[in-house]
Structures are given as structure tokens and as C-alpha cells.
């Protein structure tokens, strides 16, 4: 384990995170401005970065990742469905609470932290892994939205309309289409003109800093409460999906740098989207925000352990 490299990768992340937290505590950004920064990072900068990174992967190498993509889908979509079916049986997690818990276990903040953490440690090709993981995450989101809309007590719309709303919200996400279009371009043998690639790389370079800064703003806006639920949720977030993917990779005989990087991604913190959903649907609001902070701080432990176990 290269300790200096690990510190060099995580120190900028925590510095920008702290900067965003301080800015939030000083009310330097209001709610609308914070939402605008999040939209910039996840709606524009990251999709551009993911598209370019996917087109940089060689066709032969990409074709070898079919089994990894299957494992990622099972570790995200499969884990979400199974978790929800089990958690909804608990009296303390009925309704939207069980959906939020299943979502936090099956999705991570890979789109936010992936490139910032992995590139300094594992090189530029790791952005391709982030794209594949982001693709799997964005297959879960439409399902979660549909379930949350159906469970929402205040929703009077017909169930068919709720399902269409969830699908529309998920399918129009640029985080879903950017890696898909990048994969299609590679498979079709298309070469992205240098000028276009440079333009996309310029906006994509804003991804890491803006996204991590926005997480700091999110953390500052919510009080931290330590409880058994928060501890178990944060621990589950950084261990369960990693364990599931680890088992699937061995079962499907998937090896290589992409697999190792995907495991690190699955050990990343709670997705900020979960906190936003929790606030919107009035479920696990305080708990999800506290889990976000605790699981983010755990980066200093989860990243080196996951890398060491798969060296």
C-alpha cells in the first residue's frame, strides 16, 4: 500500500469537503445556489467527463467487461430489490423508510468521489470504471423514484402516472446516457475529434472540485446525530455492496484493474441523492444526513482496506 499516494489522493478531497462545510456554516451559499452547484457537477461536468473517459477505452478492452457489467447490475439493481423486500418486513422501516434504506445500501457516491479518489491512485483509466458504476447506479434510481412515488401519502396521481414519472426522471438523466453513448461510440469505432474532446474535458475538469464542495454544503445544512441506526446504516453502506460485488466477481471469475476499481467504488460513501430523496419524501431525513457524514469520513479506512484486500 502506497501510503503517500493514498494521503495525496484523499487530502485534497477532505480539504475541498471542509471548505464546502465551512462555506455552508457561514451561509456563503443559499439553498438554491447549492442546488445549482450540484446540477452543474452532476448534470453537466460529470456526464461530459464520463463520456470522454469511456471513449478513451480501447474496444477490445471494453468488450471484455461484459461480465463485470453484469456483476455491477446485480450488485446494484439486485441488491436494491432484495434489500427493499427484506427491510419492508421490519415494523420500524415500513413505507418510504425501507426504500430509502435499500437505496443507501445499493448506491454510492461514486459519481462524486470516484474520479477525485481513484485517478491519483490508479491512473486516468479508472474514469472508465466510474462510468460503468455510474451506469449501474442510474439503473436503480428510476425504480427507487417509482417506489417512493407510490408510497408517497400525498400523491393522488394514478399508479401508471407515478411509474411513468419515475421512468422519465431516471431515463432522462445524463449520468445514464453519457456512459452509454461513450460505449456505443467505442463499439462503433467512432473517434471523437480532438477539439470536441478538449471542450468536453474542460467542463469535465470541474467535476471533482464542485461535486465534493457541494457535499460539504449538504453536510453543513444538516445537524449530525449519532445513533444505532446511523452507525448500522453507515457500516452497511461501505461493506454490504462491496461484499456482494466481491462474491459476484469471484463467482463469475472476473479479474483485472476494472474489477478492483469497481470494488473500491462500492465502498464509497452514501450518495447525496439519497439525502435529497429522504428530505423530499420525509423519510429517514436526519439519519441519512448523519450517515452521509459518517460514511464520508470512513473513506480514510475503506479505500486502503479495499485496495489492500484486492492488491
C-alpha positions in Angstrom: 0.0 0.0 0.0 1.4 3.4 -1.1 0.6 5.5 2.0 2.0 8.7 0.4 -0.2 8.1 -2.7 -3.3 7.4 -0.6 -2.8 10.6 1.5 -2.1 12.5 -1.6 -5.4 11.3 -3.1 -7.6 11.8 0.0 -6.2 15.0 1.4 -7.5 17.3 -1.5 -10.9 15.6 -1.2 -11.2 16.3 2.5 -9.8 19.8 2.1 -12.5 20.7 -0.5 -15.1 18.9 1.6 -14.1 21.0 4.6 -14.1 24.2 2.5 -17.7 23.5 1.4 -18.7 22.7 5.0 -17.2 26.0 6.3 -18.9 27.9 3.4 -22.2 26.3 4.3 -21.9 27.1 8.0 -21.1 30.7 7.1 -24.1 30.8 4.8 -22.0 31.8 1.8 -24.3 29.8 -0.4 -28.1 29.6 -0.1 -30.2 26.5 -0.9 -30.8 27.5 -4.5 -27.1 28.2 -5.1 -26.1 24.8 -3.6 -28.6 23.1 -5.8 -27.2 24.9 -8.8 -23.7 23.7 -8.0 -24.9 20.2 -7.6 -26.7 20.4 -11.0 -23.5 21.8 -12.6 -21.4 18.9 -11.3 -23.8 16.0 -11.8 -25.8 17.3 -14.7 -23.1 18.8 -16.9 -19.5 18.4 -15.8 -19.6 14.7 -14.8 -21.5 13.4 -17.9 -19.0 15.2 -20.1 -16.1 13.6 -18.2 -17.7 10.1 -18.2 -18.4 10.3 -22.0 -14.8 11.2 -22.8 -13.4 8.7 -20.4 -15.5 5.9 -21.9 -14.4 6.8 -25.4 -10.8 6.5 -24.3 -11.2 2.8 -23.5 -10.0 0.5 -26.3 -12.7 -1.5 -28.0 -11.1 -4.9 -27.2 -10.8 -4.0 -23.5 -14.3 -2.7 -23.3 -15.7 -5.9 -24.9 -14.0 -7.9 -22.1 -16.1 -6.0 -19.4 -19.5 -7.6 -20.2 -19.3 -9.9 -17.2 -18.2 -7.0 -15.0 -21.2 -5.0 -16.1 -23.5 -8.0 -15.3 -21.9 -8.2 -11.8 -22.3 -4.4 -11.3 -26.0 -4.6 -12.3 -26.6 -7.5 -9.9 -24.7 -5.7 -7.1 -26.8 -2.5 -7.6 -30.3 -3.4 -9.0 -30.4 -6.8 -7.4 -29.2 -5.6 -4.0 -31.8 -2.8 -4.1 -34.7 -5.1 -4.8 -33.6 -7.8 -2.3 -32.8 -5.2 0.4 -36.2 -3.5 0.0 -38.1 -6.8 0.1 -36.4 -7.7 3.4 -36.4 -4.3 5.0 -40.1 -3.6 4.4 -40.9 -6.5 6.7 -39.5 -4.6 9.6 -42.1 -2.6 11.6 -39.6 0.2 12.1 -38.9 0.5 8.4 -42.3 0.5 6.7 -43.2 2.5 3.6 -40.7 5.1 2.3 -38.2 4.3 5.1 -37.5 0.9 3.7 -37.0 2.3 0.2 -34.5 4.9 1.4 -32.6 2.3 3.4 -32.5 -0.1 0.4 -31.3 2.8 -1.8 -28.5 3.8 0.5 -27.2 0.2 0.6 -27.3 -0.3 -3.2 -25.9 3.1 -4.4 -22.8 5.1 -3.6 -21.3 8.5 -4.1 -19.1 7.1 -6.9 -20.1 9.9 -9.3 -18.9 12.5 -6.7 -15.8 10.8 -5.2 -14.8 8.3 -7.9 -12.6 10.4 -10.2 -11.2 12.5 -7.4 -10.1 9.5 -5.4 -9.2 6.9 -8.0 -7.3 8.9 -10.6 -4.5 9.9 -8.3 -4.2 6.3 -7.0 -4.9 4.2 -10.1 -4.5 6.4 -13.1 -6.7 8.0 -15.7 -8.2 4.7 -16.9 -10.1 4.5 -13.6 -12.6 7.1 -15.0 -13.9 4.3 -17.3 -14.7 2.2 -14.2 -16.5 5.2 -12.7 -18.6 5.4 -15.9 -19.6 1.7 -15.6 -20.5 2.1 -11.9 -22.5 5.3 -12.6 -24.4 3.4 -15.3 -25.4 0.7 -12.8 -26.4 3.3 -10.2 -28.6 5.1 -12.6 -30.5 1.9 -13.4 -31.5 1.8 -9.7 -32.7 5.4 -9.5 -35.9 5.1 -11.7 -37.0 2.1 -9.6 -36.5 4.0 -6.4 -38.4 7.0 -7.7 -41.3 4.8 -8.8 -41.5 3.1 -5.4 -41.2 6.4 -3.5 -43.9 8.0 -5.6 -46.2 5.0 -5.0 -45.5 5.2 -1.2 -46.0 8.9 -1.0 -49.1 9.6 1.0 -49.7 12.9 -0.6 -49.6 11.6 -4.2 -53.1 11.4 -5.7 -51.9 10.6 -9.2 -52.7 7.2 -10.7 -50.1 4.5 -10.3 -49.5 4.4 -14.0 -48.6 8.1 -14.0 -46.3 7.6 -11.0 -44.5 4.8 -12.8 -44.1 7.0 -16.0 -42.8 9.8 -13.8 -40.2 7.6 -12.2 -39.1 6.2 -15.6 -38.9 9.6 -17.2 -36.9 11.0 -14.3 -34.4 8.2 -14.5 -34.1 7.8 -18.2 -33.5 11.5 -18.9 -30.5 11.5 -16.6 -27.3 12.5 -18.4 -25.5 10.2 -15.9 -27.2 7.3 -17.6 -26.8 8.4 -21.2 -23.2 9.7 -21.1 -21.5 6.4 -20.4 -24.0 4.6 -22.7 -23.2 6.9 -25.6 -19.5 6.6 -24.9 -19.8 2.8 -25.0 -21.7 2.9 -28.3 -19.1 5.2 -29.8 -16.3 2.8 -28.9 -18.2 -0.2 -30.2 -19.0 1.6 -33.4 -15.3 2.5 -33.9 -16.0 6.3 -33.8 -13.2 8.6 -33.0 -14.1 11.8 -31.1 -12.5 14.8 -32.8 -9.7 16.3 -30.6 -11.3 19.7 -30.5 -14.6 18.2 -29.2 -12.9 16.0 -26.7 -10.9 19.0 -25.4 -14.1 21.0 -25.0 -15.8 18.2 -23.0 -12.6 17.7 -20.9 -12.7 21.4 -20.0 -16.2 21.3 -18.5 -15.5 17.8 -17.1 -12.5 19.0 -15.2 -14.9 20.9 -12.9 -16.5 17.6 -11.7 -14.4 16.6 -8.7 -14.0 20.0 -7.0 -17.5 21.2 -7.5 -19.1 17.9 -6.5 -17.1 17.4 -3.3 -17.6 21.1 -2.4 -21.4 20.6 -2.8 -21.3 17.6 -0.4 -19.7 19.9 2.1 -22.5 22.3 1.7 -25.0 19.5 2.2 -23.4 18.3 5.4 -23.3 21.9 6.8 -27.0 22.2 6.2 -28.0 19.3 8.5 -27.2 18.5 12.1 -25.3 15.3 12.9 -27.0 12.8 15.2 -25.2 9.6 16.2 -27.5 6.7 16.8 -27.6 2.9 16.4 -29.4 3.3 13.1 -26.8 5.8 11.8 -23.9 3.5 12.8 -25.5 0.4 11.2 -26.6 2.3 8.1 -23.1 3.8 7.5 -21.4 0.5 8.2 -23.8 -1.3 5.8 -23.2 1.3 3.1 -19.5 0.8 3.0 -19.4 -3.0 3.5 -22.5 -4.8 2.2 -22.4 -3.8 -1.5 -18.6 -4.3 -1.6 -19.0 -7.8 -0.2 -21.8 -8.6 -2.6 -19.7 -7.5 -5.6 -16.6 -9.3 -4.3 -18.6 -12.5 -4.2 -20.1 -12.0 -7.6 -16.7 -11.2 -9.2 -15.3 -14.5 -7.8 -18.4 -16.4 -8.8 -18.2 -15.0 -12.4 -14.4 -15.2 -12.5 -13.9 -11.5 -13.2 -10.4 -10.1 -12.6 -8.3 -7.1 -13.6 -8.0 -3.5 -12.7 -11.6 -2.6 -13.7 -12.9 -5.1 -11.1 -10.6 -3.8 -8.4 -11.6 -0.2 -9.0 -15.3 -1.2 -9.1 -14.9 -2.7 -5.6 -13.4 0.5 -4.3 -16.3 2.4 -5.8 -18.8 0.2 -4.0 -17.1 1.0 -0.7 -17.7 4.8 -1.2 -20.0 6.9 1.0 -23.7 7.4 0.8 -24.9 9.1 -2.3 -26.1 12.7 -1.8 -29.1 11.8 -3.9 -30.4 9.6 -1.0 -30.3 12.6 1.3 -32.3 14.7 -1.2 -34.8 11.9 -1.6 -35.1 11.5 2.2 -35.9 15.2 2.5 -38.4 15.2 -0.3 -40.3 12.1 0.9 -40.0 12.9 4.6 -38.3 9.6 5.4 -35.0 9.0 7.3 -34.1 12.7 6.9 -31.9 13.2 10.0 -30.5 9.6 9.8 -29.5 9.8 6.1 -27.7 13.1 6.6 -25.7 11.7 9.5 -24.9 8.6 7.6 -23.6 10.8 4.8 -21.1 12.4 7.1 -20.0 9.2 8.9 -19.6 7.2 5.7 -17.7 10.1 4.1 -15.2 10.2 7.0 -14.8 6.4 6.6 -13.1 7.0 3.2 -9.8 7.0 5.1 -10.4 3.4 6.2 -12.5 1.9 3.4 -10.3 2.9 0.5 -7.0 1.5 1.8 -8.6 -1.7 3.2 -10.4 -2.4 -0.1 -7.3 -1.8 -2.2 -5.2 -4.0 0.2 -7.6 -6.9 0.0 -7.6 -6.8 -3.8 -3.9 -6.0 -4.4 
